[in-house]
Amino acid sequence: MRLALAATLSLFLAGVASAQEPVESEALSAGSIAVTLHLYPFLTAEELHALRQIGSHEEAMRTFLGGTDGFAAIAVSPDEGFFRSGMPVESAVALSQLPDAETARRNAIAACDEAAGNGCVVVLEAAPDS
C-alpha cells in the first residue's frame, strides 16, 4: 500500500514538475502584436497548428481573444489540452486587453485552474509590439 501511494505521488509530482519546467518557445507576429507560443510536449499537432494560426494573424487574434489591445494569454490544462475534435476544450481560457504580461498570465492560469483544476499553463502570450 505504501509503495503504491509513493509511486502515485511520484508520478503526480513528475507531472507537475514537467508542466513547470521551461519549454521551447516560438516567436510569431500578428500585425503589430508580438506573440510567443510555448511548445509544451502535451500539445498535439492540431493544437500547435491552431495556436500558430491564431498567433500569426491579427484578425484571428481579434476573433479568438476578443481584441488586440493590451496584453493577452491563453492557458490550458496539460491533461485536457487546447483542442479536441476540432473545438476548443471548455477549460481553455483566452484573456486579452490586460495591462501587462504578468497580469495576463496570472489571470489566464487562475481562470483555467478554476475550470480544470490546478496545473494549467500558458501556451500563448501576446503583447503590443513595442
The first five atom37 places (N, CA, C, CB, O) and aatype in JSON, in Angstrom:
{
  "aatype": [12, 1, 10, 0, 10, 0, 0, 16, 10, 15, 10, 13, 10, 0, 7, 19, 0, 15, 0, 5, 6, 14, 19, 6, 15, 6, 0, 10, 15, 0, 7, 15, 9, 0, 19, 16, 10, 8, 10, 18, 14, 13, 10, 16, 0, 6, 6, 10, 8, 0, 10, 1, 5, 9, 7, 15, 8, 6, 6, 0, 12, 1, 16, 13, 10, 7, 7, 16, 3, 7, 13, 0, 0, 9, 0, 19, 15, 14, 3, 6, 7, 13, 13, 1, 15, 7, 12, 14, 19, 6, 15, 0, 19, 0, 10, 15, 5, 10, 14, 3, 0, 6, 16, 0, 1, 1, 2, 0, 9, 0, 0, 4, 3, 6, 0, 0, 7, 2, 7, 4, 19, 19, 19, 10, 6, 0, 0, 14, 3, 15],
  "atom_mask": [
    [1, 1, 1, 1, 1],
    [1, 1, 1, 1, 1],
    [1, 1, 1, 1, 1],
    [1, 1, 1, 1, 1],
    [1, 1, 1, 1, 1],
    [1, 1, 1, 1, 1],
    [1, 1, 1, 1, 1],
    [1, 1, 1, 1, 1],
    [1, 1, 1, 1, 1],
    [1, 1, 1, 1, 1],
    [1, 1, 1, 1, 1],
    [1, 1, 1, 1, 1],
    [1, 1, 1, 1, 1],
    [1, 1, 1, 1, 1],
    [1, 1, 1, 0, 1],
    [1, 1, 1, 1, 1],
    [1, 1, 1, 1, 1],
    [1, 1, 1, 1, 1],
    [1, 1, 1, 1, 1],
    [1, 1, 1, 1, 1],
    [1, 1, 1, 1, 1],
    [1, 1, 1, 1, 1],
    [1, 1, 1, 1, 1],
    [1, 1, 1, 1, 1],
    [1, 1, 1, 1, 1],
    [1, 1, 1, 1, 1],
    [1, 1, 1, 1, 1],
    [1, 1, 1, 1, 1],
    [1, 1, 1, 1, 1],
    [1, 1, 1, 1, 1],
    [1, 1, 1, 0, 1],
    [1, 1, 1, 1, 1],
    [1, 1, 1, 1, 1],
    [1, 1, 1, 1, 1],
    [1, 1, 1, 1, 1],
    [1, 1, 1, 1, 1],
    [1, 1, 1, 1, 1],
    [1, 1, 1, 1, 1],
    [1, 1, 1, 1, 1],
    [1, 1, 1, 1, 1],
    [1, 1, 1, 1, 1],
    [1, 1, 1, 1, 1],
    [1, 1, 1, 1, 1],
    [1, 1, 1, 1, 1],
    [1, 1, 1, 1, 1],
    [1, 1, 1, 1, 1],
    [1, 1, 1, 1, 1],
    [1, 1, 1, 1, 1],
    [1, 1, 1, 1, 1],
    [1, 1, 1, 1, 1],
    [1, 1, 1, 1, 1],
    [1, 1, 1, 1, 1],
    [1, 1, 1, 1, 1],
    [1, 1, 1, 1, 1],
    [1, 1, 1, 0, 1],
    [1, 1, 1, 1, 1],
    [1, 1, 1, 1, 1],
    [1, 1, 1, 1, 1],
    [1, 1, 1, 1, 1],
    [1, 1, 1, 1, 1],
    [1, 1, 1, 1, 1],
    [1, 1, 1, 1, 1],
    [1, 1, 1, 1, 1],
    [1, 1, 1, 1, 1],
    [1, 1, 1, 1, 1],
    [1, 1, 1, 0, 1],
    [1, 1, 1, 0, 1],
    [1, 1, 1, 1, 1],
    [1, 1, 1, 1, 1],
    [1, 1, 1, 0, 1],
    [1, 1, 1, 1, 1],
    [1, 1, 1, 1, 1],
    [1, 1, 1, 1, 1],
    [1, 1, 1, 1, 1],
    [1, 1, 1, 1, 1],
    [1, 1, 1, 1, 1],
    [1, 1, 1, 1, 1],
    [1, 1, 1, 1, 1],
    [1, 1, 1, 1, 1],
    [1, 1, 1, 1, 1],
    [1, 1, 1, 0, 1],
    [1, 1, 1, 1, 1],
    [1, 1, 1, 1, 1],
    [1, 1, 1, 1, 1],
    [1, 1, 1, 1, 1],
    [1, 1, 1, 0, 1],
    [1, 1, 1, 1, 1],
    [1, 1, 1, 1, 1],
    [1, 1, 1, 1, 1],
    [1, 1, 1, 1, 1],
    [1, 1, 1, 1, 1],
    [1, 1, 1, 1, 1],
    [1, 1, 1, 1, 1],
    [1, 1, 1, 1, 1],
    [1, 1, 1, 1, 1],
    [1, 1, 1, 1, 1],
    [1, 1, 1, 1, 1],
    [1, 1, 1, 1, 1],
    [1, 1, 1, 1, 1],
    [1, 1, 1, 1, 1],
    [1, 1, 1, 1, 1],
    [1, 1, 1, 1, 1],
    [1, 1, 1, 1, 1],
    [1, 1, 1, 1, 1],
    [1, 1, 1, 1, 1],
    [1, 1, 1, 1, 1],
    [1, 1, 1, 1, 1],
    [1, 1, 1, 1, 1],
    [1, 1, 1, 1, 1],
    [1, 1, 1, 1, 1],
    [1, 1, 1, 1, 1],
    [1, 1, 1, 1, 1],
    [1, 1, 1, 1, 1],
    [1, 1, 1, 1, 1],
    [1, 1, 1, 1, 1],
    [1, 1, 1, 1, 1],
    [1, 1, 1, 0, 1],
    [1, 1, 1, 1, 1],
    [1, 1, 1, 0, 1],
    [1, 1, 1, 1, 1],
    [1, 1, 1, 1, 1],
    [1, 1, 1, 1, 1],
    [1, 1, 1, 1, 1],
    [1, 1, 1, 1, 1],
    [1, 1, 1, 1, 1],
    [1, 1, 1, 1, 1],
    [1, 1, 1, 1, 1],
    [1, 1, 1, 1, 1],
    [1, 1, 1, 1, 1],
    [1, 1, 1, 1, 1]
  ],
  "atom_positions": [
    [[0.83, -1.19, 0.0], [0.0, 0.0, 0.0], [0.87, 1.25, 0.0], [-0.94, 0.0, 1.21], [0.65, 2.18, -0.78]],
    [[1.87, 1.27, 0.88], [2.75, 2.42, 0.97], [3.52, 2.63, -0.33], [3.73, 2.26, 2.13], [3.72, 3.76, -0.77]],
    [[3.95, 1.53, -0.95], [4.68, 1.6, -2.21], [3.78, 2.17, -3.31], [5.21, 0.21, -2.6], [4.24, 2.98, -4.11]],
    [[2.53, 1.74, -3.37], [1.61, 2.25, -4.39], [1.36, 3.74, -4.19], [0.28, 1.47, -4.34], [1.31, 4.49, -5.16]],
    [[1.2, 4.17, -2.95], [0.99, 5.58, -2.66], [2.22, 6.4, -3.05], [0.67, 5.78, -1.16], [2.09, 7.48, -3.62]],
    [[3.4, 5.89, -2.75], [4.63, 6.58, -3.11], [4.78, 6.68, -4.62], [5.85, 5.85, -2.5], [5.19, 7.72, -5.14]],
    [[4.44, 5.61, -5.33], [4.53, 5.63, -6.79], [3.55, 6.63, -7.39], [4.26, 4.24, -7.37], [3.9, 7.36, -8.31]],
    [[2.33, 6.66, -6.87], [1.32, 7.61, -7.35], [1.77, 9.04, -7.1], [-0.03, 7.36, -6.67], [1.65, 9.9, -7.97]],
    [[2.29, 9.31, -5.9], [2.77, 10.64, -5.56], [3.94, 11.04, -6.46], [3.19, 10.69, -4.08], [4.02, 12.19, -6.89]],
    [[4.84, 10.13, -6.74], [5.98, 10.41, -7.61], [5.53, 10.77, -9.02], [6.93, 9.21, -7.66], [6.04, 11.72, -9.61]],
    [[4.55, 10.02, -9.55], [4.03, 10.33, -10.88], [3.35, 11.69, -10.91], [3.05, 9.25, -11.33], [3.52, 12.45, -11.86]],
    [[2.58, 12.0, -9.86], [1.91, 13.3, -9.78], [2.93, 14.42, -9.75], [1.01, 13.37, -8.53], [2.81, 15.39, -10.5]],
    [[3.93, 14.31, -8.89], [4.95, 15.35, -8.77], [5.75, 15.49, -10.06], [5.88, 15.06, -7.6], [6.14, 16.6, -10.42]],
    [[6.01, 14.41, -10.75], [6.73, 14.47, -12.02], [5.9, 15.22, -13.05], [7.06, 13.05, -12.53], [6.44, 16.0, -13.83]],
    [[4.59, 15.0, -13.06], [3.71, 15.71, -13.98], [3.67, 17.19, -13.68], [0.0, 0.0, 0.0], [3.71, 18.0, -14.61]],
    [[3.59, 17.56, -12.41], [3.58, 18.97, -12.02], [4.89, 19.61, -12.39], [3.3, 19.13, -10.52], [4.91, 20.72, -12.93]],
    [[5.99, 18.93, -12.12], [7.31, 19.49, -12.43], [7.48, 19.68, -13.93], [8.41, 18.59, -11.88], [8.03, 20.69, -14.36]],
    [[7.01, 18.72, -14.74], [7.2, 18.84, -16.18], [6.39, 19.99, -16.75], [6.82, 17.55, -16.87], [6.82, 20.62, -17.71]],
    [[5.22, 20.28, -16.19], [4.42, 21.4, -16.67], [5.07, 22.72, -16.32], [3.01, 21.33, -16.09], [4.84, 23.72, -17.0]],
    [[5.89, 22.75, -15.26], [6.5, 23.99, -14.82], [7.91, 24.19, -15.36], [6.53, 24.03, -13.33], [8.46, 25.28, -15.26]],
    [[8.5, 23.16, -15.93], [9.85, 23.27, -16.48], [9.83, 24.16, -17.71], [10.43, 21.87, -16.82], [8.83, 24.21, -18.43]],
    [[10.92, 24.86, -17.95], [10.98, 25.7, -19.15], [10.79, 24.85, -20.41], [12.32, 26.47, -19.22], [11.31, 23.73, -20.5]],
    [[10.07, 25.38, -21.36], [9.87, 24.7, -22.63], [10.34, 25.62, -23.75], [8.37, 24.3, -22.83], [10.51, 26.82, -23.56]],
    [[10.55, 25.02, -24.9], [10.92, 25.82, -26.06], [9.76, 26.75, -26.4], [11.28, 24.92, -27.27], [8.6, 26.44, -26.14]],
    [[10.1, 27.88, -26.99], [9.06, 28.79, -27.42], [9.36, 29.25, -28.84], [8.95, 30.01, -26.47], [10.47, 29.1, -29.35]],
    [[8.35, 29.79, -29.46], [8.42, 30.22, -30.84], [7.87, 31.64, -30.92], [7.63, 29.24, -31.79], [6.78, 31.91, -30.41]],
    [[8.6, 32.53, -31.54], [8.14, 33.92, -31.69], [7.35, 34.05, -32.99], [9.35, 34.9, -31.68], [7.79, 33.63, -34.06]],
    [[6.17, 34.65, -32.86], [5.3, 34.9, -34.0], [4.95, 36.38, -34.02], [4.02, 34.01, -33.95], [5.21, 37.1, -33.06]],
    [[4.35, 36.82, -35.1], [3.9, 38.2, -35.19], [2.56, 38.23, -35.9], [4.93, 39.08, -35.91], [2.38, 37.6, -36.94]],
    [[1.63, 38.97, -35.32], [0.31, 39.16, -35.92], [0.1, 40.66, -36.09], [-0.83, 38.5, -35.05], [-0.47, 41.32, -35.21]],
    [[0.55, 41.18, -37.2], [0.47, 42.62, -37.4], [1.35, 43.33, -36.4], [0.0, 0.0, 0.0], [2.56, 43.14, -36.38]],
    [[0.74, 44.15, -35.56], [1.51, 44.92, -34.57], [1.57, 44.21, -33.22], [0.9, 46.3, -34.39], [1.88, 44.83, -32.21]],
    [[1.28, 42.91, -33.2], [1.25, 42.15, -31.96], [2.41, 41.15, -31.95], [-0.11, 41.41, -31.8], [2.57, 40.36, -32.89]],
    [[3.21, 41.18, -30.9], [4.29, 40.2, -30.71], [3.71, 39.01, -29.94], [5.52, 40.84, -29.95], [3.12, 39.19, -28.88]],
    [[3.89, 37.82, -30.48], [3.28, 36.62, -29.9], [4.37, 35.6, -29.55], [2.26, 36.0, -30.88], [5.31, 35.4, -30.32]],
    [[4.23, 34.97, -28.4], [5.11, 33.88, -28.01], [4.26, 32.63, -27.82], [5.9, 34.23, -26.7], [3.31, 32.62, -27.04]],
    [[4.61, 31.59, -28.55], [3.95, 30.29, -28.44], [4.86, 29.37, -27.66], [3.62, 29.7, -29.85], [6.01, 29.17, -28.04]],
    [[4.36, 28.8, -26.56], [5.14, 27.88, -25.73], [4.85, 26.46, -26.2], [4.81, 28.04, -24.2], [3.7, 26.02, -26.2]],
    [[5.89, 25.75, -26.6], [5.76, 24.45, -27.26], [5.8, 23.3, -26.26], [6.88, 24.28, -28.28], [6.75, 22.52, -26.23]],
    [[4.77, 23.19, -25.45], [4.7, 22.11, -24.47], [4.53, 20.77, -25.2], [3.53, 22.34, -23.48], [3.82, 20.7, -26.19]],
    [[5.19, 19.71, -24.7], [5.12, 18.41, -25.37], [3.72, 17.8, -25.39], [6.06, 17.47, -24.7], [3.45, 16.93, -26.22]],
    [[2.82, 18.23, -24.5], [1.47, 17.66, -24.49], [0.6, 18.21, -25.62], [0.81, 17.92, -23.16], [-0.44, 17.63, -25.91]],
    [[1.0, 19.31, -26.25], [0.2, 19.88, -27.34], [0.29, 19.0, -28.57], [0.68, 21.32, -27.66], [1.37, 18.59, -28.99]],
    [[-0.87, 18.71, -29.16], [-0.91, 17.88, -30.37], [-0.55, 18.73, -31.58], [-2.32, 17.23, -30.55], [-0.49, 19.96, -31.5]],
    [[-0.32, 18.07, -32.71], [-0.04, 18.79, -33.96], [-1.21, 19.7, -34.32], [0.25, 17.78, -35.11], [-1.01, 20.82, -34.78]],
    [[-2.43, 19.22, -34.13], [-3.64, 20.02, -34.41], [-3.67, 21.27, -33.53], [-4.92, 19.18, -34.18], [-3.99, 22.36, -34.0]],
    [[-3.34, 21.11, -32.25], [-3.35, 22.24, -31.32], [-2.26, 23.25, -31.68], [-3.15, 21.75, -29.89], [-2.51, 24.46, -31.67]],
    [[-1.07, 22.78, -31.99], [0.0, 23.68, -32.39], [-0.35, 24.43, -33.66], [1.3, 22.91, -32.58], [-0.07, 25.63, -33.78]],
    [[-0.95, 23.74, -34.61], [-1.37, 24.4, -35.85], [-2.39, 25.51, -35.54], [-1.98, 23.36, -36.83], [-2.26, 26.62, -36.06]],
    [[-3.38, 25.21, -34.73], [-4.39, 26.21, -34.38], [-3.77, 27.4, -33.66], [-5.49, 25.58, -33.52], [-4.09, 28.55, -33.96]],
    [[-2.89, 27.13, -32.71], [-2.24, 28.21, -31.97], [-1.35, 29.06, -32.89], [-1.4, 27.64, -30.8], [-1.28, 30.28, -32.74]],
    [[-0.68, 28.42, -33.82], [0.14, 29.18, -34.79], [-0.73, 30.06, -35.67], [0.98, 28.22, -35.66], [-0.37, 31.19, -35.99]],
    [[-1.88, 29.54, -36.07], [-2.8, 30.33, -36.88], [-3.3, 31.55, -36.1], [-3.99, 29.47, -37.33], [-3.35, 32.67, -36.62]],
    [[-3.68, 31.33, -34.86], [-4.13, 32.43, -34.01], [-3.01, 33.45, -33.84], [-4.61, 31.91, -32.64], [-3.23, 34.66, -33.96]],
    [[-1.81, 32.97, -33.55], [-0.69, 33.85, -33.26], [-0.06, 34.52, -34.46], [0.0, 0.0, 0.0], [0.82, 35.37, -34.29]],
    [[-0.48, 34.16, -35.66], [0.12, 34.72, -36.87], [-0.8, 35.68, -37.63], [0.53, 33.62, -37.78], [-0.37, 36.31, -38.59]],
    [[-2.03, 35.78, -37.21], [-2.99, 36.59, -37.95], [-3.74, 37.52, -37.0], [-3.99, 35.7, -38.72], [-4.39, 37.07, -36.06]],
    [[-3.64, 38.81, -37.27], [-4.26, 39.8, -36.4], [-5.77, 39.6, -36.31], [-3.95, 41.21, -36.89], [-6.36, 39.75, -35.24]],
    [[-6.41, 39.25, -37.42], [-7.86, 39.03, -37.4], [-8.22, 37.83, -36.53], [-8.39, 38.83, -38.84], [-9.21, 37.86, -35.81]],
    [[-7.41, 36.77, -36.59], [-7.64, 35.6, -35.74], [-7.47, 35.97, -34.27], [-6.68, 34.45, -36.12], [-8.2, 35.49, -33.41]],
    [[-6.49, 36.84, -33.99], [-6.29, 37.29, -32.61], [-7.54, 38.05, -32.13], [-5.03, 38.2, -32.5], [-8.01, 37.84, -31.01]],
    [[-8.06, 38.92, -32.98], [-9.28, 39.67, -32.6], [-10.45, 38.72, -32.35], [-9.65, 40.69, -33.7], [-11.17, 38.86, -31.37]],
    [[-10.62, 37.77, -33.25], [-11.74, 36.84, -33.15], [-11.62, 35.95, -31.92], [-11.85, 35.98, -34.41], [-12.56, 35.82, -31.14]],
    [[-10.46, 35.32, -31.75], [-10.3, 34.34, -30.68], [-10.12, 34.98, -29.32], [-9.14, 33.45, -30.98], [-10.65, 34.49, -28.32]],
    [[-9.36, 36.08, -29.26], [-9.08, 36.71, -27.97], [-10.04, 37.84, -27.62], [-7.67, 37.24, -27.95], [-10.04, 38.33, -26.49]],
    [[-10.86, 38.26, -28.57], [-11.81, 39.32, -28.29], [-11.21, 40.71, -28.39], [0.0, 0.0, 0.0], [-11.84, 41.68, -27.96]],
    [[-10.03, 40.83, -28.94], [-9.41, 42.14, -29.09], [-7.92, 42.01, -29.23], [0.0, 0.0, 0.0], [-7.35, 40.95, -28.99]],
    [[-7.28, 43.1, -29.63], [-5.84, 43.09, -29.8], [-5.16, 44.2, -29.0], [-5.48, 43.22, -31.26], [-3.96, 44.43, -29.14]],
    [[-5.93, 44.89, -28.18], [-5.34, 45.93, -27.34], [-4.79, 45.3, -26.07], [-6.37, 47.03, -27.01], [-5.38, 44.36, -25.53]],
    [[-3.69, 45.81, -25.59], [-3.13, 45.32, -24.33], [-2.47, 43.97, -24.48], [0.0, 0.0, 0.0], [-2.11, 43.54, -25.57]],
    [[-2.33, 43.3, -23.35], [-1.65, 42.0, -23.27], [-2.68, 40.89, -23.22], [-0.71, 41.94, -22.04], [-3.81, 41.09, -22.75]],
    [[-2.3, 39.7, -23.7], [-3.21, 38.57, -23.75], [-2.47, 37.28, -23.42], [-3.88, 38.46, -25.13], [-1.25, 37.21, -23.53]],
    [[-3.23, 36.27, -23.01], [-2.66, 34.95, -22.74], [-3.74, 33.88, -22.94], [-2.08, 34.88, -21.29], [-4.92, 34.12, -22.71]],
    [[-3.29, 32.71, -23.37], [-4.15, 31.53, -23.45], [-3.54, 30.5, -22.51], [-4.28, 30.97, -24.93], [-2.36, 30.16, -22.63]],
    [[-4.35, 29.99, -21.59], [-3.91, 28.96, -20.65], [-4.75, 27.7, -20.86], [-4.02, 29.45, -19.19], [-5.95, 27.77, -21.12]],
    [[-4.09, 26.55, -20.73], [-4.77, 25.27, -20.88], [-4.29, 24.29, -19.82], [-4.54, 24.68, -22.29], [-3.22, 24.47, -19.22]],
    [[-5.08, 23.28, -19.6], [-4.7, 22.19, -18.71], [-3.9, 21.16, -19.51], [-5.96, 21.53, -18.04], [-4.36, 20.73, -20.58]],
    [[-2.74, 20.76, -19.04], [-1.99, 19.72, -19.76], [-2.78, 18.42, -19.91], [-0.69, 19.44, -19.03], [-2.56, 17.68, -20.87]],
    [[-3.69, 18.15, -19.0], [-4.5, 16.93, -19.09], [-5.57, 17.03, -20.17], [-5.15, 16.63, -17.75], [-5.95, 16.02, -20.77]],
    [[-6.07, 18.25, -20.42], [-7.18, 18.43, -21.36], [-6.75, 19.03, -22.68], [-8.22, 19.31, -20.75], [-7.45, 18.86, -23.68]],
    [[-5.61, 19.71, -22.71], [-5.13, 20.3, -23.95], [-5.91, 21.54, -24.35], [0.0, 0.0, 0.0], [-6.57, 22.17, -23.52]],
    [[-5.83, 21.88, -25.63], [-6.45, 23.09, -26.16], [-7.63, 22.78, -27.07], [-5.41, 23.92, -26.91], [-8.7, 23.37, -26.92]],
    [[-7.43, 21.85, -28.01], [-8.49, 21.46, -28.95], [-8.72, 19.96, -28.83], [-8.11, 21.84, -30.41], [-7.78, 19.18, -28.66]],
    [[-9.96, 19.58, -28.91], [-10.33, 18.17, -29.03], [-11.48, 18.1, -30.02], [-10.71, 17.54, -27.64], [-12.45, 18.85, -29.9]],
    [[-11.38, 17.22, -30.97], [-12.41, 17.05, -32.0], [-12.72, 18.36, -32.72], [-13.69, 16.49, -31.38], [-13.87, 18.65, -33.03]],
    [[-11.68, 19.15, -32.97], [-11.84, 20.38, -33.73], [-12.41, 21.57, -32.98], [0.0, 0.0, 0.0], [-12.64, 22.62, -33.58]],
    [[-12.63, 21.43, -31.69], [-13.21, 22.52, -30.9], [-12.34, 22.79, -29.67], [-14.66, 22.17, -30.46], [-11.75, 21.86, -29.12]],
    [[-12.26, 24.06, -29.25], [-11.52, 24.36, -28.0], [-12.18, 23.65, -26.82], [-11.46, 25.89, -27.75], [-13.41, 23.58, -26.74]],
    [[-11.38, 23.12, -25.91], [-11.94, 22.49, -24.72], [-12.48, 23.57, -23.79], [-10.86, 21.61, -24.0], [-12.03, 24.72, -23.83]],
    [[-13.43, 23.2, -22.95], [-14.09, 24.18, -22.09], [-13.14, 24.84, -21.08], [-15.22, 23.52, -21.34], [-13.35, 25.99, -20.7]],
    [[-12.12, 24.12, -20.65], [-11.23, 24.67, -19.63], [-10.18, 25.62, -20.21], [-10.54, 23.55, -18.89], [-9.53, 26.34, -19.45]],
    [[-9.98, 25.62, -21.53], [-9.02, 26.54, -22.14], [-9.52, 27.97, -21.96], [-8.81, 26.21, -23.67], [-10.69, 28.26, -22.19]],
    [[-8.62, 28.86, -21.56], [-9.0, 30.24, -21.27], [-8.15, 31.18, -22.09], [-8.86, 30.55, -19.76], [-6.92, 31.09, -22.09]],
    [[-8.81, 32.09, -22.8], [-8.13, 33.14, -23.55], [-8.58, 34.49, -22.99], [-8.43, 33.04, -25.09], [-9.77, 34.81, -23.01]],
    [[-7.63, 35.26, -22.49], [-7.93, 36.58, -21.94], [-7.12, 37.63, -22.69], [-7.62, 36.64, -20.42], [-5.98, 37.38, -23.09]],
    [[-7.71, 38.79, -22.88], [-7.0, 39.87, -23.57], [-7.33, 41.2, -22.93], [-7.36, 39.88, -25.08], [-8.11, 41.3, -21.99]],
    [[-6.71, 42.23, -23.49], [-6.92, 43.61, -23.08], [-6.54, 43.83, -21.61], [-8.37, 43.99, -23.3], [-7.21, 44.56, -20.89]],
    [[-5.44, 43.19, -21.2], [-4.96, 43.34, -19.83], [-3.76, 44.29, -19.81], [-4.57, 41.96, -19.24], [-3.1, 44.48, -20.83]],
    [[-3.47, 44.9, -18.65], [-2.49, 45.98, -18.59], [-1.02, 45.56, -18.74], [-2.64, 46.69, -17.32], [-0.19, 46.38, -19.12]],
    [[-0.69, 44.29, -18.43], [0.7, 43.85, -18.54], [0.74, 42.33, -18.7], [1.52, 44.29, -17.29], [-0.25, 41.64, -18.49]],
    [[1.91, 41.83, -19.09], [2.08, 40.41, -19.37], [1.85, 39.54, -18.13], [3.46, 40.15, -19.93], [1.22, 38.49, -18.23]],
    [[2.35, 39.97, -16.99], [2.19, 39.18, -15.76], [0.72, 39.03, -15.39], [2.96, 39.81, -14.61], [0.29, 37.95, -14.99]],
    [[-0.04, 40.11, -15.5], [-1.47, 40.05, -15.19], [-2.17, 39.12, -16.16], [-2.11, 41.46, -15.25], [-3.03, 38.34, -15.74]],
    [[-1.83, 39.17, -17.44], [-2.44, 38.29, -18.43], [-2.15, 36.83, -18.1], [-1.93, 38.63, -19.84], [-3.06, 36.0, -18.11]],
    [[-0.88, 36.51, -17.8], [-0.52, 35.12, -17.45], [-1.25, 34.66, -16.19], [1.0, 35.01, -17.24], [-1.88, 33.6, -16.17]],
    [[-1.15, 35.46, -15.14], [-1.73, 35.09, -13.84], [-3.25, 34.89, -13.95], [-1.42, 36.18, -12.79], [-3.78, 33.9, -13.43]],
    [[-3.96, 35.82, -14.62], [-5.41, 35.71, -14.73], [-5.85, 34.53, -15.6], [-5.98, 37.0, -15.3], [-6.83, 33.86, -15.3]],
    [[-5.11, 34.29, -16.68], [-5.45, 33.16, -17.55], [-5.26, 31.83, -16.82], [-4.6, 33.18, -18.84], [-6.1, 30.94, -16.91]],
    [[-4.15, 31.7, -16.09], [-3.91, 30.47, -15.33], [-4.96, 30.29, -14.24], [-2.49, 30.49, -14.71], [-5.47, 29.19, -14.05]],
    [[-5.29, 31.36, -13.53], [-6.29, 31.26, -12.46], [-7.64, 30.83, -13.01], [-6.42, 32.61, -11.72], [-8.31, 29.98, -12.42]],
    [[-8.06, 31.41, -14.13], [-9.35, 31.05, -14.71], [-9.34, 29.61, -15.22], [-9.71, 32.01, -15.86], [-10.33, 28.89, -15.06]],
    [[-8.25, 29.18, -15.82], [-8.13, 27.8, -16.29], [-8.12, 26.83, -15.11], [-6.85, 27.63, -17.14], [-8.8, 25.81, -15.14]],
    [[-7.34, 27.16, -14.07], [-7.3, 26.31, -12.88], [-8.68, 26.15, -12.27], [-6.33, 26.88, -11.84], [-9.04, 25.07, -11.79]],
    [[-9.47, 27.22, -12.28], [-10.82, 27.16, -11.73], [-11.69, 26.21, -12.55], [-11.46, 28.56, -11.7], [-12.54, 25.5, -11.99]],
    [[-11.49, 26.19, -13.86], [-12.29, 25.33, -14.74], [-11.8, 23.89, -14.77], [-12.28, 25.88, -16.13], [-12.61, 22.97, -14.89]],
    [[-10.48, 23.68, -14.66], [-9.92, 22.34, -14.88], [-9.22, 21.75, -13.66], [-8.96, 22.37, -16.01], [-8.85, 20.58, -13.68]],
    [[-9.03, 22.53, -12.63], [-8.2, 22.08, -11.52], [-6.83, 22.69, -11.66], [0.0, 0.0, 0.0], [-6.55, 23.35, -12.65]],
    [[-5.97, 22.49, -10.69], [-4.64, 23.09, -10.71], [-3.76, 22.49, -11.79], [-3.97, 22.92, -9.36], [-4.0, 21.38, -12.26]],
    [[-2.75, 23.25, -12.18], [-1.76, 22.74, -13.12], [-1.82, 23.35, -14.51], [0.0, 0.0, 0.0], [-1.05, 22.94, -15.38]],
    [[-2.69, 24.33, -14.74], [-2.78, 24.95, -16.05], [-1.5, 25.73, -16.36], [-4.0, 25.88, -16.14], [-0.81, 26.21, -15.46]],
    [[-1.2, 25.85, -17.65], [-0.02, 26.57, -18.11], [-0.42, 27.49, -19.26], [1.11, 25.58, -18.56], [-1.41, 27.26, -19.95]],
    [[0.38, 28.53, -19.44], [0.16, 29.46, -20.55], [0.85, 28.89, -21.8], [0.71, 30.9, -20.21], [2.03, 28.57, -21.78]],
    [[0.07, 28.77, -22.88], [0.63, 28.24, -24.13], [0.85, 29.34, -25.17], [-0.28, 27.17, -24.69], [1.61, 29.14, -26.12]],
    [[0.19, 30.48, -25.01], [0.36, 31.57, -25.95], [0.27, 32.89, -25.19], [-0.7, 31.5, -27.08], [-0.63, 33.09, -24.37]],
    [[1.2, 33.79, -25.48], [1.18, 35.13, -24.9], [1.27, 36.14, -26.03], [2.35, 35.33, -23.88], [1.98, 35.93, -27.01]],
    [[0.55, 37.25, -25.88], [0.58, 38.3, -26.89], [0.78, 39.63, -26.21], [-0.73, 38.3, -27.73], [0.26, 39.89, -25.13]],
    [[1.56, 40.48, -26.88], [1.87, 41.8, -26.34], [1.91, 42.82, -27.47], [3.21, 41.79, -25.57], [2.29, 42.49, -28.59]],
    [[1.52, 44.04, -27.18], [1.65, 45.07, -28.21], [3.12, 45.17, -28.62], [1.12, 46.44, -27.71], [4.01, 45.22, -27.77]],
    [[3.37, 45.2, -29.92], [4.74, 45.3, -30.42], [5.28, 46.68, -30.05], [4.8, 45.06, -31.97], [4.69, 47.7, -30.41]],
    [[6.41, 46.69, -29.33], [6.94, 47.99, -28.89], [7.97, 48.56, -29.8], [7.51, 47.88, -27.55], [8.49, 49.65, -29.54]]
  ]
}
